[in-house]
Every structure is written in structure tokens, then in C-alpha cells.
Amino acid sequence: MTTDQNAETFNEWAILELFGHIRRAGRVREQEIAGQGFLRLDIPDGDSWITQLISPKAIYALTPTTEELARAAATRWQPEPVHPWELPAASTDIDDEETTF
């Protein structure tokens, strides 16, 4: 069995419906990372883009649409910004002199 290196890959404006009742809209393309296939979703955000890489297993519906409709939907379904994890401060309640195991 051979693979066609010139095979066309998915590259369309679309609305994605993800598990967890999440909807996203934008330009969808296939992208491989570390040998695994992902969908790269480029979401228009004014004059810039928000990019998300999504496992195809997380999608229950993908609806190809026009650029105009995808851009309009993208303004309503913007993802939340990424926030860094904040770990609680280390506890200082340990008495080093009296520690027993």
C-alpha cells in the first residue's frame, strides 16, 4: 500500500462543535504534531488570530461554511484566554527539629 504525498488535505472555513458543548469557528486545516493528526483552528480575532490545535476525537460535528459566516460566528464564540497555573504558597508549618518518620 502506498500513500500519495500530494493528497489534498482539509483546508476550509468551518464551524466545529466539540464535546463539552463548545463551539468554535474559523479556518480549519490538518496538522501533524509528533506523528499525530490534529485539526488546526485559526480563529479570527479582529486584526489577529487565535490558534487552537484540536484532536479530531474531541469533535462531534464539523460544518464547512463560508468565510463570512465563520467570521461572524467566531466573534460570538471566542475562547477564554490562557491563564498560568498558580500554585499555592509552600506551607511553613513543618517543625524541622521535631520531624519523625
C-alpha positions, -999 to 999 in steps of 0.1 A, spaced: 0 0 0 14 34 -9 4 69 2 0 98 -21 23 126 -9 3 151 -29 -31 141 -15 -53 171 -7 -57 179 30 -87 196 46 -84 234 45 -118 251 49 -137 277 69 -159 257 93 -179 256 125 -166 230 150 -187 215 177 -166 200 205 -175 177 233 -183 198 264 -209 219 245 -181 241 230 -185 258 196 -157 274 176 -155 288 141 -126 297 118 -102 283 92 -96 246 98 -66 227 84 -50 194 91 -17 195 110 6 167 122 25 170 155 47 142 168 32 118 143 -4 125 154 -30 142 134 -47 174 147 -70 200 133 -55 235 134 -83 260 140 -73 296 133 -100 318 148 -102 354 136 -100 380 164 -101 414 149 -68 420 132 -51 390 147 -57 352 151 -61 328 179 -48 293 171 -60 261 187 -49 226 179 -77 201 184 -78 164 185 -103 150 159 -116 127 187 -128 159 206 -152 168 177 -187 156 172 -196 179 143 -177 199 117 -198 220 93 -180 236 64 -193 271 58 -184 304 41 -157 327 54 -183 354 61 -204 331 83 -174 316 101 -160 351 109 -194 362 122 -197 330 144 -161 334 156 -170 368 172 -196 351 193 -176 320 203 -141 334 213 -121 310 235 -111 321 270 -75 334 274 -49 310 288 -41 317 324 -9 304 340 -13 278 368 -8 294 402 4 270 428 -4 277 465 25 290 486 46 263 503 35 256 538 59 266 566 41 247 593 67 219 595 89 218 626 123 206 612 137 198 647 108 175 657 101 156 625 97 119 629 91 93 603 
